[in-house]
Amino acid sequence: MKKTFILIILLLLPINIFAYSDKLIVGGEHIGIEIHSNGVYIIDFYGDKAIKSGFLRGDRIIKVNDTLVNSVNDINNIIDKKGTYNLIIQRNKKEYSLKLEVYLENDKVKTGLYLKDEIYGIGTLSYIDPETKIYASLGHEILESNSNTIFDVRKGYIYNSNILNIEKNNKNNIGEIHASIDNEVIGSVLKNEKNGIYGKFTSIIDSNNLVSVGKKEEIKKGEAKLLLELDNDEKQEYDINIISLNELDPVKNIYFEITDKNLLDKTAGIIQGMSGTPIIQNNKIIGVVNYVVIDDYNKGYGVFIEKMLKEGDKLLES
């Protein structure tokens, strides 16, 4: 009898104590994003000394003369005079040791490197898990634009933002949501992954209007909605049509077109700042907008919400 009792207890234990909630606080609001890098990125060069020494655009400097660096100021404090410095850089997840010849020009120290240690932008909040307060946004990674490399996060923050104006798509350029960013931090940025950014929401949350999670097997081609804020403090649903589904692609799982005349009048399609917009079908959140089709702005892609939730859950295991 005792052995039977122990067996029953073991069977009742949850398989994954970090499972995400089956109901979420759905986003749609715009947020300001600030990310500081782990190490310092080389984004370009002046002169050719650094290039001849083997440095490449997109290299991430992690040490100078055996001292860890996380900002341009850190590097400036070490490289303060002419000479040869030993730099440890990371490239394609491998570390390399390279020599940097620093020279003087008009009595100023010159490295030949243009550097970056932070990124700012606007995105759309996708969801908040009411149980864990893990949030997600964007549905895609943040890239360093000059080198097209994924930005490695040391620390970051999200903020409330207020829409200033909307620049519509035209035949020459993709449009953009212009917004101002509040000073009050509402969450941290802890991960930058192929299917979105993730962190902990630190502001007050309202758990009164939760939306169920739609599993990928529940998603159907046809009518669905985007939940999006295009006027300050007012989220609205806009009609879309899901054209096809792809379970095999890492991030482009839901192929859709915008059919809502009001949204097309406001934006002329998918514009910058809409990444992270929740996709709703049958009153469930099923995915998140992440890419636009460049030659047809009315069409775009979304990632399954389950993929984002599983990625966000990893924060609880670390």
Helices and strands as residue ranges (DSSP letters): H 2-12, E 23-26, E 30-45, H 49-52, E 60-64, E 67-68, H 72-78, E 83-91, E 94-105, E 108-110, E 113-128, E 134-137, E 143-144, E 149-150, E 153-167, E 176-188, E 191-193, E 196-200, E 211-213, G 216-218, E 222-231, E 234-245, E 254-258, H 261-267, E 278-281, E 284-293, E 296-304, H 305-317
